[in-house]
Amino acid sequence: MNRIHRTLAIAAATLGGAAAVVGARPMISPTQLAAEIDKQDDHISAVDLAELIMKSDQTLRIFDLRSKMEFDNFHIPGATLATLSRLANDSLPHDSTIVLYSTGGAHAAQAWVLLRMRGYRNVYFMREGVYEWMARVSWPRLAIDATSKEKIEFERAKVLSRFFGGTPMTDVPRTSIPQGYWTGAPNDGALDSAGAVEQTTKVIRRRGC
Amino acid sequence: MTAPLTETGALGPTGSLIMAPFIGLGFGWFLERGGLGNAPKLAAQFYLTDLRVFKVMFSALLTAMLGGFWLDRVGLLDLNLVALPETFVLPQAVGGVLFGAGFLVAGLCPGTTCVAAASGKLDGLGVIGGLLAGIVLFDGVFRWIGRFYESTPMGAVTLADITGISRGLAVSLVTTAALAGFAIAEHIERRRA
């Protein structure tokens, strides 16, 4: 072994040995996670998700974090039933666009943190969970006194709603549309009650969707 | 600036296209200078008389692994953004055997085939023809082998994921294995010389 080879071997051994001592950099820092949440890069709207499904985005993976019974009753097209422990261990292609949803937003938000910590980059959750899908895709509503901006958003949702077998509703009293329905994020439970979701599910199932 | 530049947006699609030929030419030049454009030399590793392919490939692997790990550690590279291919155990094992058999028969692997062809070697041009025919054949039979092609998936996993050890320890163990491999290769070559 000549001198250059010996020097390179010693350098490799030193760097390799030191790697075990210092350990790898954490996959993502808490500061970076906090910044993503602050910038609202952590979530996706039901309408945007519906568009991805309609376009047959091959990288899309949708995970439903509710119970099996709820999943069997209704789930977003293409979704897979998942648990937090499964998401903690299963491997997915790193270029996947992962969308998470649960009944509300809390469980999916926990899963979002877990997957981001595992190094997956394109992870999003629906803040209002399955309620949001029901309200904005299955049953989009347009107030009788809708603004022009609301009308534009509604037209977009209407196309998606029909694609997924929903029923767009127009001329709805303003009082039945939660504040921030089109423009922002309504609070948990503001989009629909659990009872209304069940009712909507039954209607969709009767149609065979 | 953090690498990979294409993923962080520092190098757009046009920049990537401009960089690609330089990286490709550099790769080919080093292969040629390493003597890997010569089929008899490559085939010699199967007879344990010249293990330069093993040494060159393991050197590249070790350099990339240590470089990737330490650049990531000091914040110059984000390994999360580096594409990690998926593992399909059985089809990749069969593919590996097929690749090895082709390597033994042709005396060249895909990269060195291009190097051999570029330096005007007829066997290199012949193997390139075989590569292209293989691609067309693969496309033709994919409908029958597609199921096998996607069988036994493990996802995009690393040694650390499979064994449960830390990434740092995995790097250390692979380094030890590589250095031991170099020592054994040198020993075998000396005995065969």
Interface residues (C-beta under 8 A of the other chain):
Chain A: M1 H5 A9 A12 A13 L15 G16 G17 A19 A20 V21 V22 G23 A24 R25 M27 I28 D90 S91 L92 P93 H94 D95 G119 R121
Chain B: L62 L66 F69 W70 D72 R73 G75 N80 L81 A83 L84 E86 M154 G155 A156 V157 D161 S166 R167 G168 L169 V171 S172 L173 V174 T175 T176 A178 L179 F182 E186
